[in-house]
C-alpha cells in the first residue's frame, strides 16, 4: 500500500493537456493541401503531358549540365578559395591587407549579382585587349632611342576571353567570395584563441596553426552557411540569362515556353528542376554537417597533445 492510501488520500489522476488549436491548424492545413492537389490534378493550364515532353529534351538537359551545374561548381570553387584568402587577409595584423580585404567584401556584397553579371559581360567596352609584359614599354624605349620596342609577352582579346559564361561565372564567384570571406572569418574567430597561442608557443608557424588547428575546428561553423550559399548559388545561376548565357537551364525552358506560346508549364518545370537539385544539395549538406560536427571540438587539443609528446 502506498503512503497516500495509508493516509486516506486519493491517488492523483494525470489528465493530459488538450490542445484544440493544434487540431484546428491540422484541419486547415489538410484542407489547403487537398485544394492544392486538386489544382495540380484538374487545372488544364498546367499541361503536364506537354511539360514532361519538353523538359527532358537534349537542349534542356545540356543547359542543366553544362550551364546550371557547371556554373554552380565553378562559381563556388572560385568563391570558397578566394573567400578563404580574403578572410585570412581580413584577420591579418597588416593594415594594408586588412583594408584591401574589407574593401573587397564591401564592394561585392553591396552590388546585386544581376548587376555584376551584366557589368562583367560588358567589360570589353573598357579594355578591348589585355596585354602582359613590361609596362610603358614604348615610353621607356623612346628614352633610349628605341622607337619600336615591344616588351609585351602575350595578350588576350577581352571580347573573346570574356564570353557570356566566363563573365557570369566570374561575377557570381567574386560575389560569393565576399560572403564566404565573412563566413570563414566568423568560423576562425569562433575557435578558442588559446589553442593558437599554445601552438605558436610550441614553435608552429602561423600558416601551420591555421591549417592544422584552426580550420578543422572552424569547419563546424563554416559548413552550414556554406551549404546554404551553395543552394543559393544554384538558384542564382538562372541570372546568367542576363549575360546572356543561352546554354542554361532556365533560359532553355523559357525559350521553349516562348516558342510554343505556353510559358507557364515551363516555369513549373524549372521550379521542379531547382527543387530536385536543391534537395540533393540539402542531403549532402546534412552528411557534411554530421561529419564535421562529430569530434571536431577535440581536434586542436589532440594535435597539440601529440606535438607536446613529440617535443618531450
Secondary structure, 3 states (H helix, E strand, C coil): CCHHHHCCCCCCCCCCCCCHHHHHHHHHHHHHHHHHHHHHHHCHHHCHHHHHHHHCCHHHHHHHHHHHHHHHHHHHHHHHHHHHHHHHHHCCCCHHHHHHHHHHHHHHHHCCHHHHHHHHHCHHHCCCEEEEECCCHHHHHHHCCCCCCCCEEEEEEHHHHCCHHHHHHHHHHHHHHHHHHHHHHHHHHHCCHHHHHHHHHCCCCHHHHHHHHHHHHHHHHHHHHHHHHHHHHHHHHHHHHHCCCCCCHHHHHHHHHHHHCCHHHHHHHHHHHHHHHHHHHHHHHHHHHHHHHCCHHHHHHHHHHHHHHHHC
